[in-house]
Amino acid sequence: MRGADVSLGVRPPWQVRVRARPSGRVRGGGALCANGTVVTCAHVADPVGSVMTLDFPFLQRAEGLRALVVHRPEEPEVGGPDDVAVLRLDHVPQGAAAAPFTEADGFGPRRECGAYGFPAGHPDGVWALGRLVGPTGAGLTQFESADLLGHAAARGFSGSPLWHEGLRAVIGIVAAVDADAGLRTGYAIPVAGLLEHWPELVEPHPVRLWVRDPYGAPPRIVPLLGGGRDRAAYWVGRNGGGADHADILLESRPPHVVSRWHCRLVGEFGQWFVESPVDGPRTFVRRVGHTGEERVPEQGKLRLRSGDRLLIPAVIRGQEGPEHWELEFVDDRRTLRNS
């Protein structure tokens, strides 16, 4: 986490605008973070599993992007420390960059700050400039627009990144404004609070799996390291109850049945494969852009491309047919789709 070559009033390539649907009402702002995700406020987002529309107001050809809500508390306190949601973009548009988040323990001598939001009457957005005041007892960061000229943070700024000019970094997201508009005061969830909800905020993993279980738990990111000249291998399966564990555990609420050693992911010379090296339930691959399923051959392997999804049966007792674990393979270094 470090400062960026951006100042207040310049076109930040991580600024996001959140809509309910294409060309629909603007809900608020957001900030692009690592691994193609966007952090915003929970009261801006729909429930987990919903698809929302995002755009990047400072980028060309970056409109009407689809994003899946992957994290959101069920009953968040609006403007509170848990008012955090995470959306996952279908793809990251060309020219976008992850926000340079940093934790601001002390604000330093320069306390100028700013946020770009979308208040009523300004769907294209406006800047609100101000000054940092300090932390609150609720764990938020208080800031104010002391100058009577210009915009102050208002409804429509929720979720937008709060920029610290002295640190040249994003130190949180706007979450609330004072009910008395004359006070021109706002409150932000600091980076430390965001990290509690989304630890992958600033840790990009170019090659990774998005793991979803069949029980509706939030997806998680599993980085796949290696795969260069040295062969990298990851066993996928459940906890066997002994000293040996699978490298990628499929754990969730019971009852479920998953093979202890189900399949293996192998990286060699920049390419990744899925193998079925043991007898037992088979693994299926759903290729990106297709609806059918391709079976991984017994004692064989299939090459993976970014966006391919592994489907691993998880038989749930008392239900007809198996549910599936879904492991989406993402490789930004080779096949990241740009608009």
TORKOL-4160 file (C-alpha; in steps of 0.2 Angstrom, whole numbers, padded with zeros to 4 digits, m for minus):
339
<pt num="1" X="0000" Y="0000" Z="0000"/>
<pt num="2" X="0008" Y="0016" Z="m0006"/>
<pt num="3" X="0004" Y="0033" Z="m0013"/>
<pt num="4" X="m0001" Y="0036" Z="m0031"/>
<pt num="5" X="0004" Y="0049" Z="m0044"/>
<pt num="6" X="m0014" Y="0057" Z="m0042"/>
<pt num="7" X="m0019" Y="0072" Z="m0033"/>
<pt num="8" X="m0036" Y="0080" Z="m0028"/>
<pt num="9" X="m0046" Y="0084" Z="m0043"/>
<pt num="10" X="m0038" Y="0073" Z="m0055"/>
<pt num="11" X="m0046" Y="0058" Z="m0063"/>
<pt num="12" X="m0044" Y="0043" Z="m0052"/>
<pt num="13" X="m0045" Y="0026" Z="m0062"/>
<pt num="14" X="m0052" Y="0017" Z="m0047"/>
<pt num="15" X="m0067" Y="0027" Z="m0044"/>
<pt num="16" X="m0083" Y="0017" Z="m0047"/>
<pt num="17" X="m0101" Y="0022" Z="m0049"/>
<pt num="18" X="m0114" Y="0010" Z="m0043"/>
<pt num="19" X="m0131" Y="0008" Z="m0051"/>
<pt num="20" X="m0146" Y="m0003" Z="m0048"/>
<pt num="21" X="m0147" Y="m0008" Z="m0066"/>
<pt num="22" X="m0140" Y="m0001" Z="m0083"/>
<pt num="23" X="m0145" Y="0017" Z="m0085"/>
<pt num="24" X="m0154" Y="0016" Z="m0068"/>
<pt num="25" X="m0153" Y="0027" Z="m0053"/>
<pt num="26" X="m0136" Y="0030" Z="m0045"/>
<pt num="27" X="m0134" Y="0021" Z="m0028"/>
<pt num="28" X="m0117" Y="0028" Z="m0023"/>
<pt num="29" X="m0099" Y="0026" Z="m0026"/>
<pt num="30" X="m0086" Y="0012" Z="m0024"/>
<pt num="31" X="m0067" Y="0009" Z="m0026"/>
<pt num="32" X="m0059" Y="m0004" Z="m0036"/>
<pt num="33" X="m0047" Y="m0015" Z="m0026"/>
<pt num="34" X="m0037" Y="m0031" Z="m0029"/>
<pt num="35" X="m0043" Y="m0046" Z="m0039"/>
<pt num="36" X="m0056" Y="m0037" Z="m0049"/>
<pt num="37" X="m0067" Y="m0033" Z="m0034"/>
<pt num="38" X="m0075" Y="m0017" Z="m0029"/>
<pt num="39" X="m0078" Y="m0011" Z="m0011"/>
<pt num="40" X="m0093" Y="0000" Z="m0007"/>
<pt num="41" X="m0106" Y="0002" Z="0007"/>
<pt num="42" X="m0118" Y="m0012" Z="0011"/>
<pt num="43" X="m0133" Y="0000" Z="0011"/>
<pt num="44" X="m0128" Y="0004" Z="m0007"/>
<pt num="45" X="m0128" Y="m0014" Z="m0013"/>
<pt num="46" X="m0141" Y="m0027" Z="m0015"/>
<pt num="47" X="m0141" Y="m0044" Z="m0005"/>
<pt num="48" X="m0127" Y="m0057" Z="m0008"/>
<pt num="49" X="m0129" Y="m0066" Z="m0025"/>
<pt num="50" X="m0137" Y="m0050" Z="m0033"/>
<pt num="51" X="m0130" Y="m0043" Z="m0050"/>
<pt num="52" X="m0128" Y="m0024" Z="m0050"/>
<pt num="53" X="m0122" Y="m0012" Z="m0063"/>
<pt num="54" X="m0106" Y="m0002" Z="m0062"/>
<pt num="55" X="m0096" Y="0010" Z="m0072"/>
<pt num="56" X="m0080" Y="0020" Z="m0071"/>
<pt num="57" X="m0085" Y="0038" Z="m0073"/>
<pt num="58" X="m0067" Y="0044" Z="m0078"/>
<pt num="59" X="m0064" Y="0030" Z="m0090"/>
<pt num="60" X="m0069" Y="0028" Z="m0108"/>
<pt num="61" X="m0080" Y="0013" Z="m0113"/>
<pt num="62" X="m0082" Y="0007" Z="m0095"/>
<pt num="63" X="m0100" Y="0008" Z="m0093"/>
<pt num="64" X="m0114" Y="m0005" Z="m0090"/>
<pt num="65" X="m0102" Y="m0017" Z="m0081"/>
<pt num="66" X="m0109" Y="m0032" Z="m0072"/>
<pt num="67" X="m0104" Y="m0036" Z="m0054"/>
<pt num="68" X="m0109" Y="m0049" Z="m0042"/>
<pt num="69" X="m0112" Y="m0045" Z="m0024"/>
<pt num="70" X="m0101" Y="m0057" Z="m0015"/>
<pt num="71" X="m0101" Y="m0050" Z="0003"/>
<pt num="72" X="m0113" Y="m0040" Z="0012"/>
<pt num="73" X="m0120" Y="m0041" Z="0030"/>
<pt num="74" X="m0138" Y="m0046" Z="0031"/>
<pt num="75" X="m0143" Y="m0032" Z="0043"/>
<pt num="76" X="m0129" Y="m0019" Z="0042"/>
<pt num="77" X="m0130" Y="m0003" Z="0052"/>
<pt num="78" X="m0131" Y="0011" Z="0039"/>
<pt num="79" X="m0115" Y="0022" Z="0042"/>
<pt num="80" X="m0108" Y="0009" Z="0055"/>
<pt num="81" X="m0092" Y="0000" Z="0055"/>
<pt num="82" X="m0099" Y="m0015" Z="0046"/>
<pt num="83" X="m0108" Y="m0006" Z="0032"/>
<pt num="84" X="m0096" Y="m0014" Z="0020"/>
<pt num="85" X="m0100" Y="m0024" Z="0004"/>
<pt num="86" X="m0089" Y="m0032" Z="m0009"/>
<pt num="87" X="m0094" Y="m0034" Z="m0028"/>
<pt num="88" X="m0085" Y="m0044" Z="m0040"/>
<pt num="89" X="m0083" Y="m0037" Z="m0058"/>
<pt num="90" X="m0086" Y="m0049" Z="m0073"/>
<pt num="91" X="m0070" Y="m0040" Z="m0080"/>
<pt num="92" X="m0059" Y="m0026" Z="m0076"/>
<pt num="93" X="m0060" Y="m0012" Z="m0090"/>
<pt num="94" X="m0044" Y="m0006" Z="m0098"/>
<pt num="95" X="m0037" Y="0009" Z="m0089"/>
<pt num="96" X="m0044" Y="0004" Z="m0072"/>
<pt num="97" X="m0032" Y="0003" Z="m0058"/>
<pt num="98" X="m0034" Y="m0003" Z="m0040"/>
<pt num="99" X="m0035" Y="0011" Z="m0027"/>
<pt num="100" X="m0019" Y="0014" Z="m0017"/>
<pt num="101" X="m0026" Y="0010" Z="0000"/>
<pt num="102" X="m0016" Y="0014" Z="0016"/>
<pt num="103" X="m0020" Y="0014" Z="0034"/>
<pt num="104" X="m0018" Y="0031" Z="0042"/>
<pt num="105" X="m0014" Y="0029" Z="0060"/>
<pt num="106" X="m0010" Y="0048" Z="0061"/>
<pt num="107" X="m0015" Y="0061" Z="0048"/>
<pt num="108" X="0001" Y="0071" Z="0048"/>
<pt num="109" X="0002" Y="0089" Z="0046"/>
<pt num="110" X="m0007" Y="0090" Z="0029"/>
<pt num="111" X="m0025" Y="0085" Z="0032"/>
<pt num="112" X="m0033" Y="0089" Z="0015"/>
<pt num="113" X="m0045" Y="0076" Z="0009"/>
<pt num="114" X="m0058" Y="0074" Z="m0004"/>
<pt num="115" X="m0071" Y="0062" Z="m0011"/>
<pt num="116" X="m0080" Y="0060" Z="m0028"/>
<pt num="117" X="m0099" Y="0057" Z="m0026"/>
<pt num="118" X="m0115" Y="0057" Z="m0034"/>
<pt num="119" X="m0128" Y="0068" Z="m0024"/>
<pt num="120" X="m0145" Y="0072" Z="m0030"/>
<pt num="121" X="m0145" Y="0082" Z="m0047"/>
<pt num="122" X="m0127" Y="0076" Z="m0051"/>
<pt num="123" X="m0127" Y="0059" Z="m0058"/>
<pt num="124" X="m0111" Y="0062" Z="m0067"/>
<pt num="125" X="m0103" Y="0066" Z="m0050"/>
<pt num="126" X="m0094" Y="0081" Z="m0041"/>
<pt num="127" X="m0079" Y="0083" Z="m0030"/>
<pt num="128" X="m0081" Y="0087" Z="m0011"/>
<pt num="129" X="m0065" Y="0094" Z="m0003"/>
<pt num="130" X="m0062" Y="0095" Z="0015"/>
<pt num="131" X="m0051" Y="0092" Z="0030"/>
<pt num="132" X="m0049" Y="0077" Z="0041"/>
<pt num="133" X="m0054" Y="0079" Z="0059"/>
<pt num="134" X="m0049" Y="0063" Z="0068"/>
<pt num="135" X="m0056" Y="0045" Z="0073"/>
<pt num="136" X="m0072" Y="0043" Z="0081"/>
<pt num="137" X="m0077" Y="0031" Z="0096"/>
<pt num="138" X="m0086" Y="0020" Z="0083"/>
<pt num="139" X="m0070" Y="0017" Z="0073"/>
<pt num="140" X="m0075" Y="0029" Z="0059"/>
<pt num="141" X="m0065" Y="0043" Z="0052"/>
<pt num="142" X="m0073" Y="0060" Z="0053"/>
<pt num="143" X="m0070" Y="0074" Z="0040"/>
<pt num="144" X="m0078" Y="0091" Z="0036"/>
<pt num="145" X="m0080" Y="0103" Z="0022"/>
<pt num="146" X="m0076" Y="0119" Z="0032"/>
<pt num="147" X="m0076" Y="0130" Z="0017"/>
<pt num="148" X="m0094" Y="0136" Z="0013"/>
<pt num="149" X="m0090" Y="0137" Z="m0005"/>
<pt num="150" X="m0091" Y="0120" Z="m0015"/>
<pt num="151" X="m0099" Y="0104" Z="m0012"/>
<pt num="152" X="m0099" Y="0095" Z="0005"/>
<pt num="153" X="m0101" Y="0076" Z="0006"/>
<pt num="154" X="m0120" Y="0071" Z="0005"/>
<pt num="155" X="m0131" Y="0057" Z="0001"/>
<pt num="156" X="m0124" Y="0049" Z="m0015"/>
<pt num="157" X="m0106" Y="0049" Z="m0009"/>
<pt num="158" X="m0108" Y="0033" Z="0001"/>
<pt num="159" X="m0095" Y="0020" Z="m0004"/>
<pt num="160" X="m0084" Y="0032" Z="m0013"/>
<pt num="161" X="m0065" Y="0032" Z="m0009"/>
<pt num="162" X="m0059" Y="0045" Z="0003"/>
<pt num="163" X="m0043" Y="0052" Z="m0003"/>
<pt num="164" X="m0029" Y="0059" Z="0008"/>
<pt num="165" X="m0019" Y="0072" Z="m0001"/>
<pt num="166" X="m0004" Y="0072" Z="0012"/>
<pt num="167" X="m0002" Y="0053" Z="0011"/>
<pt num="168" X="m0008" Y="0052" Z="m0008"/>
<pt num="169" X="m0018" Y="0037" Z="m0004"/>
<pt num="170" X="m0036" Y="0031" Z="m0001"/>
<pt num="171" X="m0038" Y="0029" Z="0018"/>
<pt num="172" X="m0056" Y="0023" Z="0018"/>
<pt num="173" X="m0074" Y="0024" Z="0010"/>
<pt num="174" X="m0087" Y="0037" Z="0014"/>
<pt num="175" X="m0101" Y="0029" Z="0024"/>
<pt num="176" X="m0112" Y="0043" Z="0032"/>
<pt num="177" X="m0115" Y="0062" Z="0033"/>
<pt num="178" X="m0121" Y="0072" Z="0048"/>
<pt num="179" X="m0140" Y="0073" Z="0048"/>
<pt num="180" X="m0138" Y="0092" Z="0050"/>
<pt num="181" X="m0132" Y="0097" Z="0033"/>
<pt num="182" X="m0126" Y="0114" Z="0039"/>
<pt num="183" X="m0112" Y="0105" Z="0049"/>
<pt num="184" X="m0105" Y="0099" Z="0032"/>
<pt num="185" X="m0097" Y="0084" Z="0041"/>
<pt num="186" X="m0095" Y="0066" Z="0035"/>
<pt num="187" X="m0089" Y="0049" Z="0041"/>
<pt num="188" X="m0078" Y="0036" Z="0033"/>
<pt num="189" X="m0074" Y="0018" Z="0036"/>
<pt num="190" X="m0055" Y="0017" Z="0037"/>
<pt num="191" X="m0045" Y="0004" Z="0029"/>
<pt num="192" X="m0042" Y="m0005" Z="0045"/>
<pt num="193" X="m0061" Y="m0008" Z="0046"/>
<pt num="194" X="m0062" Y="m0013" Z="0028"/>
<pt num="195" X="m0049" Y="m0026" Z="0030"/>
<pt num="196" X="m0059" Y="m0034" Z="0044"/>
<pt num="197" X="m0072" Y="m0038" Z="0031"/>
<pt num="198" X="m0061" Y="m0041" Z="0016"/>
<pt num="199" X="m0043" Y="m0046" Z="0019"/>
<pt num="200" X="m0039" Y="m0047" Z="0001"/>
<pt num="201" X="m0042" Y="m0028" Z="m0001"/>
<pt num="202" X="m0024" Y="m0025" Z="m0006"/>
<pt num="203" X="m0017" Y="m0042" Z="m0009"/>
<pt num="204" X="m0018" Y="m0045" Z="m0028"/>
<pt num="205" X="m0016" Y="m0063" Z="m0033"/>
<pt num="206" X="m0014" Y="m0064" Z="m0052"/>
<pt num="207" X="m0018" Y="m0082" Z="m0053"/>
<pt num="208" X="m0031" Y="m0088" Z="m0041"/>
<pt num="209" X="m0047" Y="m0098" Z="m0038"/>
<pt num="210" X="m0064" Y="m0091" Z="m0032"/>
<pt num="211" X="m0071" Y="m0105" Z="m0022"/>
<pt num="212" X="m0090" Y="m0106" Z="m0019"/>
<pt num="213" X="m0098" Y="m0119" Z="m0009"/>
<pt num="214" X="m0116" Y="m0126" Z="m0011"/>
<pt num="215" X="m0122" Y="m0119" Z="0005"/>
<pt num="216" X="m0122" Y="m0101" Z="0001"/>
<pt num="217" X="m0107" Y="m0096" Z="0012"/>
<pt num="218" X="m0097" Y="m0081" Z="0005"/>
<pt num="219" X="m0084" Y="m0085" Z="m0009"/>
<pt num="220" X="m0066" Y="m0085" Z="m0004"/>
<pt num="221" X="m0050" Y="m0082" Z="m0014"/>
<pt num="222" X="m0037" Y="m0095" Z="m0015"/>
<pt num="223" X="m0020" Y="m0089" Z="m0023"/>
<pt num="224" X="m0011" Y="m0101" Z="m0034"/>
<pt num="225" X="0007" Y="m0098" Z="m0032"/>
<pt num="226" X="0021" Y="m0105" Z="m0043"/>
<pt num="227" X="0018" Y="m0113" Z="m0060"/>
<pt num="228" X="0034" Y="m0107" Z="m0067"/>
<pt num="229" X="0049" Y="m0118" Z="m0071"/>
<pt num="230" X="0046" Y="m0127" Z="m0055"/>
<pt num="231" X="0030" Y="m0138" Z="m0055"/>
<pt num="232" X="0017" Y="m0132" Z="m0043"/>
<pt num="233" X="0003" Y="m0144" Z="m0037"/>
<pt num="234" X="m0012" Y="m0142" Z="m0026"/>
<pt num="235" X="m0023" Y="m0156" Z="m0020"/>
<pt num="236" X="m0042" Y="m0152" Z="m0019"/>
<pt num="237" X="m0053" Y="m0161" Z="m0006"/>
<pt num="238" X="m0059" Y="m0162" Z="0011"/>
<pt num="239" X="m0051" Y="m0163" Z="0028"/>
<pt num="240" X="m0047" Y="m0182" Z="0031"/>
<pt num="241" X="m0046" Y="m0180" Z="0050"/>
<pt num="242" X="m0028" Y="m0184" Z="0051"/>
<pt num="243" X="m0011" Y="m0176" Z="0049"/>
<pt num="244" X="m0013" Y="m0175" Z="0030"/>
<pt num="245" X="m0024" Y="m0162" Z="0023"/>
<pt num="246" X="m0029" Y="m0156" Z="0006"/>
<pt num="247" X="m0020" Y="m0140" Z="0000"/>
<pt num="248" X="m0037" Y="m0133" Z="m0005"/>
<pt num="249" X="m0050" Y="m0138" Z="0008"/>
<pt num="250" X="m0068" Y="m0139" Z="0004"/>
<pt num="251" X="m0076" Y="m0137" Z="0021"/>
<pt num="252" X="m0094" Y="m0131" Z="0025"/>
<pt num="253" X="m0109" Y="m0135" Z="0035"/>
<pt num="254" X="m0113" Y="m0153" Z="0036"/>
<pt num="255" X="m0120" Y="m0164" Z="0029"/>
<pt num="256" X="m0109" Y="m0166" Z="0013"/>
<pt num="257" X="m0099" Y="m0179" Z="0005"/>
<pt num="258" X="m0083" Y="m0174" Z="m0005"/>
<pt num="259" X="m0069" Y="m0185" Z="m0009"/>
<pt num="260" X="m0054" Y="m0183" Z="0003"/>
<pt num="261" X="m0042" Y="m0182" Z="m0012"/>
<pt num="262" X="m0053" Y="m0176" Z="m0027"/>
<pt num="263" X="m0043" Y="m0168" Z="m0040"/>
<pt num="264" X="m0026" Y="m0159" Z="m0042"/>
<pt num="265" X="m0022" Y="m0142" Z="m0050"/>
<pt num="266" X="m0005" Y="m0142" Z="m0058"/>
<pt num="267" X="0005" Y="m0127" Z="m0064"/>
<pt num="268" X="0019" Y="m0129" Z="m0077"/>
<pt num="269" X="0028" Y="m0116" Z="m0087"/>
<pt num="270" X="0014" Y="m0103" Z="m0085"/>
<pt num="271" X="0000" Y="m0115" Z="m0089"/>
<pt num="272" X="m0012" Y="m0123" Z="m0077"/>
<pt num="273" X="m0021" Y="m0140" Z="m0078"/>
<pt num="274" X="m0034" Y="m0150" Z="m0068"/>
<pt num="275" X="m0030" Y="m0168" Z="m0066"/>
<pt num="276" X="m0039" Y="m0183" Z="m0060"/>
<pt num="277" X="m0025" Y="m0194" Z="m0054"/>
<pt num="278" X="m0035" Y="m0205" Z="m0042"/>
<pt num="279" X="m0051" Y="m0216" Z="m0043"/>
<pt num="280" X="m0067" Y="m0209" Z="m0037"/>
<pt num="281" X="m0079" Y="m0195" Z="m0041"/>
<pt num="282" X="m0075" Y="m0186" Z="m0057"/>
<pt num="283" X="m0072" Y="m0167" Z="m0059"/>
<pt num="284" X="m0081" Y="m0157" Z="m0072"/>
<pt num="285" X="m0075" Y="m0141" Z="m0081"/>
<pt num="286" X="m0087" Y="m0128" Z="m0088"/>
<pt num="287" X="m0078" Y="m0118" Z="m0100"/>
<pt num="288" X="m0079" Y="m0099" Z="m0100"/>
<pt num="289" X="m0093" Y="m0093" Z="m0111"/>
<pt num="290" X="m0101" Y="m0111" Z="m0112"/>
<pt num="291" X="m0115" Y="m0119" Z="m0103"/>
<pt num="292" X="m0110" Y="m0137" Z="m0105"/>
<pt num="293" X="m0099" Y="m0148" Z="m0094"/>
<pt num="294" X="m0083" Y="m0157" Z="m0099"/>
<pt num="295" X="m0077" Y="m0171" Z="m0089"/>
<pt num="296" X="m0059" Y="m0172" Z="m0084"/>
<pt num="297" X="m0053" Y="m0189" Z="m0090"/>
<pt num="298" X="m0048" Y="m0203" Z="m0078"/>
<pt num="299" X="m0030" Y="m0203" Z="m0076"/>
<pt num="300" X="m0029" Y="m0188" Z="m0088"/>
<pt num="301" X="m0029" Y="m0169" Z="m0087"/>
<pt num="302" X="m0037" Y="m0153" Z="m0095"/>
<pt num="303" X="m0029" Y="m0136" Z="m0098"/>
<pt num="304" X="m0037" Y="m0122" Z="m0089"/>
<pt num="305" X="m0041" Y="m0104" Z="m0096"/>
<pt num="306" X="m0046" Y="m0089" Z="m0086"/>
<pt num="307" X="m0064" Y="m0090" Z="m0082"/>
<pt num="308" X="m0066" Y="m0109" Z="m0083"/>
<pt num="309" X="m0075" Y="m0117" Z="m0068"/>
<pt num="310" X="m0072" Y="m0133" Z="m0060"/>
<pt num="311" X="m0087" Y="m0142" Z="m0054"/>
<pt num="312" X="m0085" Y="m0154" Z="m0040"/>
<pt num="313" X="m0100" Y="m0165" Z="m0034"/>
<pt num="314" X="m0105" Y="m0163" Z="m0016"/>
<pt num="315" X="m0118" Y="m0175" Z="m0012"/>
<pt num="316" X="m0130" Y="m0168" Z="0001"/>
<pt num="317" X="m0140" Y="m0182" Z="0010"/>
<pt num="318" X="m0159" Y="m0180" Z="0009"/>
<pt num="319" X="m0158" Y="m0171" Z="m0008"/>
<pt num="320" X="m0160" Y="m0177" Z="m0025"/>
<pt num="321" X="m0145" Y="m0176" Z="m0036"/>
<pt num="322" X="m0128" Y="m0168" Z="m0030"/>
<pt num="323" X="m0124" Y="m0150" Z="m0028"/>
<pt num="324" X="m0107" Y="m0144" Z="m0034"/>
<pt num="325" X="m0093" Y="m0135" Z="m0027"/>
<pt num="326" X="m0088" Y="m0122" Z="m0040"/>
<pt num="327" X="m0070" Y="m0116" Z="m0041"/>
<pt num="328" X="m0067" Y="m0103" Z="m0054"/>
<pt num="329" X="m0050" Y="m0101" Z="m0061"/>
<pt num="330" X="m0043" Y="m0084" Z="m0065"/>
<pt num="331" X="m0027" Y="m0079" Z="m0073"/>
<pt num="332" X="m0025" Y="m0060" Z="m0075"/>
<pt num="333" X="m0007" Y="m0062" Z="m0082"/>
<pt num="334" X="m0012" Y="m0071" Z="m0097"/>
<pt num="335" X="m0031" Y="m0069" Z="m0101"/>
<pt num="336" X="m0038" Y="m0054" Z="m0092"/>
<pt num="337" X="m0052" Y="m0048" Z="m0103"/>
<pt num="338" X="m0052" Y="m0029" Z="m0106"/>
<pt num="339" X="m0066" Y="m0019" Z="m0113"/>
